[in-house]
Amino acid sequence: MLKKILVPAVLAVLLSACGGAPASKTAINVEMTDFAYTPSSATITAGQPVTITLENKGLVEHDFVVSKIDVTDVSEGSGGMDMGHDMNNMGHDMGGAEYDLHVSIPSGESNTITFTSKSAGVYQFFCTVPGHKEAGMIGELTIVEEN
């Protein structure tokens, strides 16, 4: 009798953990290599602060960029380079582009970027180092509404 009750209960719990939308996070760790992000997608919740920790395990500098995204309270950690750095002097010409989210990480280092998204949507992130985006260094950031 116990087995008849216990097995369906365990299965229900396991199946509920597998189904539905991906769980949103407030802290995400992303590994950067030549030329990929791992994981290449993440889900966060609008209105909640999120910190993305980026570790560059590649042989060259990489960055994390989202061109247009409605965010507030953007700050960069102490590692890597300052968000206002001049990438033109490092072979990293962003063509004068302005990005809503941007953090650069030299090879072998790590850095964080913290922000709060104002609204839901799906956004592409990518590396602006010449040729990296074209080589497939892109990912997807999904922002869901608060429950």
C-alpha positions in Angstrom: 0.0 0.0 0.0 2.8 2.5 0.9 4.6 1.7 -2.3 1.4 2.5 -4.3 1.2 6.0 -2.7 5.0 6.7 -2.5 5.9 6.0 -6.1 3.3 8.4 -7.7 4.1 11.1 -5.2 7.8 10.9 -6.0 7.1 10.9 -9.7 4.9 13.9 -9.3 7.6 15.9 -7.6 10.3 14.9 -10.1 8.0 15.8 -13.1 7.1 19.1 -11.7 10.7 20.0 -11.4 11.3 19.2 -15.0 8.3 21.0 -16.6 7.4 24.6 -17.1 9.5 27.7 -17.9 13.2 27.7 -16.9 13.8 29.1 -13.4 15.0 32.6 -13.3 18.2 33.4 -11.4 19.7 36.4 -9.5 23.2 35.2 -9.9 24.6 33.7 -13.1 28.1 32.3 -13.8 29.3 32.5 -17.4 32.5 31.0 -18.7 34.0 32.6 -21.8 36.2 30.6 -24.1 37.4 31.1 -27.7 34.6 31.5 -29.0 31.7 30.6 -26.8 29.7 31.5 -23.7 28.8 28.6 -21.3 25.9 28.6 -20.6 24.8 30.4 -23.8 21.4 31.3 -22.4 20.0 32.5 -19.1 16.6 33.5 -17.7 16.2 36.3 -15.2 13.2 38.2 -13.7 12.3 41.8 -14.5 12.6 44.1 -11.5 15.1 42.0 -9.6 18.8 42.7 -9.4 21.0 40.1 -11.2 24.7 39.7 -11.0 26.5 38.0 -13.9 30.0 36.7 -13.1 32.1 36.3 -16.3 35.3 34.2 -16.3 37.5 34.5 -19.4 39.1 31.1 -19.9 40.0 32.0 -23.5 43.4 33.0 -24.8 42.3 36.5 -25.8 40.2 39.3 -24.3 36.4 38.8 -24.6 33.5 40.9 -23.6 29.8 40.6 -22.8 27.5 43.1 -24.5 23.8 43.7 -24.9 23.1 46.5 -27.3 19.7 47.7 -26.2 18.0 46.6 -23.0 15.9 48.7 -20.6 18.0 48.4 -17.4 18.8 50.4 -14.3 21.4 50.3 -11.5 24.2 49.0 -13.7 27.5 48.4 -12.0 30.7 46.6 -12.8 32.8 44.6 -10.3 36.4 45.4 -9.5 38.0 42.8 -11.8 38.7 43.3 -15.5 38.5 46.7 -17.1 36.4 49.8 -16.3 33.1 50.0 -18.3 34.3 53.4 -19.7 37.6 52.0 -21.0 39.0 52.9 -24.4 38.9 49.6 -26.4 40.2 51.3 -29.5 43.7 51.2 -28.1 43.5 47.5 -27.5 42.5 46.2 -30.9 38.9 46.1 -29.7 37.3 48.7 -31.9 33.6 49.0 -31.1 33.2 51.6 -33.9 32.0 54.2 -31.4 29.0 52.1 -30.5 27.2 52.7 -27.2 25.8 49.6 -25.4 23.4 49.4 -22.6 25.4 46.6 -21.0 29.1 46.1 -21.6 31.9 44.5 -19.6 35.3 43.4 -20.9 37.5 40.7 -19.4 41.1 40.1 -20.3 42.3 36.5 -20.7 42.6 34.6 -17.5 40.6 37.1 -15.5 37.0 37.5 -14.3 34.6 40.3 -13.6 30.9 40.9 -12.7 28.2 43.1 -14.0 25.1 43.8 -11.9 21.8 45.3 -13.2 18.1 45.3 -12.9 16.0 44.9 -16.0 12.8 47.0 -16.2 10.8 44.8 -18.5 10.4 41.4 -20.0 11.9 40.4 -23.3 14.5 38.3 -25.1 17.9 39.8 -25.8 21.0 38.7 -27.6 24.4 39.0 -25.9 27.6 38.8 -27.8 31.4 39.6 -27.9 32.4 42.7 -29.8 36.0 41.7 -30.3 36.3 41.7 -34.2 35.4 38.3 -35.6 34.1 36.8 -32.3 30.4 37.3 -32.8 30.8 36.0 -36.4 32.6 33.0 -35.0 29.5 32.2 -32.9 30.2 34.0 -29.6 26.6 34.9 -28.9 24.0 34.0 -26.4 20.4 34.7 -25.3 19.2 36.5 -22.2 15.5 36.0 -21.4 13.8 38.3 -19.0 10.4 37.2 -17.6 7.8 39.3 -15.7 7.6 39.0 -11.9 5.1 36.5 -10.6 
